[in-house]
Amino acid sequence: MVEKTALTEQELEEKLKEMAPEWKTGKNEKGVPYIQRVHHASKFMEGIDFVGKVAEAAEENNHHPDIIINYKRISIRYWTHTVSGVTLADVQMAKKIDPLF
């Protein structure tokens, strides 16, 4: 199992560049960093199907993202709540679900 310690900003940028370059960083309303990627579906139900596939991958790996559905725009956000930051486990999940986009 991957050790769950928060990555520094520099470590996070390096890991994203190496493993999941399409993902962007951000901070939530409490200032907690996360990584995010947005899926633009052509139809609403296509977006819902996408959410189902992400949910299956999350369940298989027991590491669940925040999923924000805004009609045909689906945002996937990962961070580790127990460390209030982004961990290597989050970046690895981003890499695992990248092919779904």
C-alpha positions, 0 to 999 in steps of 0.5 A: 500500500502507498504511504499516504503523506501529503506531497509538497507543491513541487513533488505534486507538480513533478508527479503530475507531469510524470504520471497524469499530465492532464490533471490540474491543481486547485484548492477547495473553499478551506484551502485544501489542495486537490487535483482535478480533471474535467470530462466534457460529455456530448450528452448528459447520459454519456456523462452519467456512464462516465461517472459509473466507470470512475465509481467502479475504479474507485471502488476497486481501489478503495480510493474515492474522488469527489465527483461534481456533475454539472449537466454534461461537465463532470469534474473529478477531484482527488485529495486525501482527507486524512492528510488534508492534501494530495498524496501519491495515492491520489496521483496514482488513481488519476493515472488509473482513470485517465484512460476513461477520459 
